[in-house]
Amino acid sequence: MSQVTQLIQNRRTIHHFKPDAVPYELIEKALKLSVFAPNHHHTQPCRFYLLGEKSKTQFLQYAEKEFSSRDPQTAEKKLNRWRAIPGWVLATRKVQEDEKTAHEDYATLSIALYIMMQSLTEDGIGSKWSTGSLLFKKEVYAIFGINPQEEVIEGMFWYGYPDKTPLPFPKQSYHDFVTELN
Ligand SMILES: Cc1cc2nc3c(=O)[nH]c(=O)nc-3n(C[C@H](O)[C@H](O)[C@H](O)COP(=O)(O)O)c2cc1C
């Protein structure tokens, strides 16, 4: 099996990370590779924010407030899981008035994030793209200093050494999703 085939088949979304820091060079390498995502009209829509301790703490404080209406035990469990995650990258794309271009830009961002996942997987680092509803509120734009007229938050990209790697999901078989037309 080629290395690419193995990488594609072995990558998993990681939900539980070890708190150990990941060398900066590895996320830098992943981000530098992400610009190779195909990008229609070369709109260069992706923006990434590497969170430091201060911004991570501010976000976690905001999350704690938002979770106050939830079951306290479940909320605390989730917050503790988040606190342990060493790598946080907020992913945004440039605002695009034209709907078709916005759609294409989202596709480019998705591929960019996938490239990052694969680059990190190659280096033994797990990752997760999260679109949890908490991320899209105006408070989050304010915390990270993002102007909602210029950029759209599309998720948080977490990375770190996997603590647990999930079992593979069953995948569709070829004829479930491919129709061969004459
Ligand atoms: C756009 C997008 C958003 C996602 N958001 C979440 C999320 O908010 N929470 C979560 O647990 N997983 C999230 N995931 C991860 C998926 O649940 C995961 O990819 C899926 O379960 C398949 O697992 P795999 O990546 O290991 O193949 C997201 C994935 C994508 C592509």
Ligand as a Chemical Component Dictionary entry (heavy atoms), coordinates in Angstrom:
data_LIG
# 
_chem_comp.id                   LIG 
_chem_comp.type                 NON-POLYMER 
_chem_comp.pdbx_formal_charge   0 
_chem_comp.three_letter_code    LIG 
# 
loop_
_chem_comp_atom.comp_id 
_chem_comp_atom.atom_id 
_chem_comp_atom.alt_atom_id 
_chem_comp_atom.type_symbol 
_chem_comp_atom.charge 
_chem_comp_atom.model_Cartn_x 
_chem_comp_atom.model_Cartn_y 
_chem_comp_atom.model_Cartn_z 
_chem_comp_atom.pdbx_ordinal 
LIG C1  C1  C 0 -17.177 20.118 8.779  1  
LIG C2  C2  C 0 -16.962 19.184 9.918  2  
LIG C3  C3  C 0 -17.400 19.540 11.182 3  
LIG C4  C4  C 0 -17.213 18.682 12.277 4  
LIG N1  N1  N 0 -17.630 19.075 13.522 5  
LIG C5  C5  C 0 -17.522 18.228 14.562 6  
LIG C6  C6  C 0 -18.007 18.609 15.837 7  
LIG O1  O1  O 0 -18.495 19.722 16.041 8  
LIG N2  N2  N 0 -17.897 17.715 16.840 9  
LIG C7  C7  C 0 -17.353 16.455 16.643 10 
LIG O2  O2  O 0 -17.296 15.666 17.588 11 
LIG N3  N3  N 0 -16.841 16.100 15.437 12 
LIG C8  C8  C 0 -16.923 16.943 14.393 13 
LIG N4  N4  N 0 -16.426 16.585 13.161 14 
LIG C9  C9  C 0 -15.726 15.299 13.010 15 
LIG C10 C10 C 0 -16.647 14.253 12.380 16 
LIG O3  O3  O 0 -17.633 13.875 13.306 17 
LIG C11 C11 C 0 -15.783 13.074 11.947 18 
LIG O4  O4  O 0 -15.047 13.447 10.810 19 
LIG C12 C12 C 0 -16.622 11.860 11.623 20 
LIG O5  O5  O 0 -17.175 11.328 12.781 21 
LIG C13 C13 C 0 -15.843 10.782 10.897 22 
LIG O6  O6  O 0 -14.729 10.411 11.646 23 
LIG P1  P1  P 0 -13.290 10.348 11.004 24 
LIG O7  O7  O 0 -12.881 11.772 10.725 25 
LIG O8  O8  O 0 -12.421 9.689  12.030 26 
LIG O9  O9  O 0 -13.379 9.546  9.745  27 
LIG C14 C14 C 0 -16.585 17.419 12.085 28 
LIG C15 C15 C 0 -16.130 17.075 10.787 29 
LIG C16 C16 C 0 -16.323 17.932 9.727  30 
LIG C17 C17 C 0 -15.842 17.517 8.363  31 
# 
loop_
_chem_comp_bond.comp_id 
_chem_comp_bond.atom_id_1 
_chem_comp_bond.atom_id_2 
_chem_comp_bond.value_order 
_chem_comp_bond.pdbx_ordinal 
LIG C1  C2  SING 1  
LIG C2  C3  SING 2  
LIG C2  C16 DOUB 3  
LIG C3  C4  DOUB 4  
LIG C4  N1  SING 5  
LIG C4  C14 SING 6  
LIG N1  C5  DOUB 7  
LIG C5  C6  SING 8  
LIG C5  C8  SING 9  
LIG C6  O1  DOUB 10 
LIG C6  N2  SING 11 
LIG N2  C7  SING 12 
LIG C7  O2  DOUB 13 
LIG C7  N3  SING 14 
LIG N3  C8  DOUB 15 
LIG C8  N4  SING 16 
LIG N4  C9  SING 17 
LIG N4  C14 SING 18 
LIG C9  C10 SING 19 
LIG C10 O3  SING 20 
LIG C10 C11 SING 21 
LIG C11 O4  SING 22 
LIG C11 C12 SING 23 
LIG C12 O5  SING 24 
LIG C12 C13 SING 25 
LIG C13 O6  SING 26 
LIG O6  P1  SING 27 
LIG P1  O7  DOUB 28 
LIG P1  O8  SING 29 
LIG P1  O9  SING 30 
LIG C14 C15 DOUB 31 
LIG C15 C16 SING 32 
LIG C16 C17 SING 33 
# 
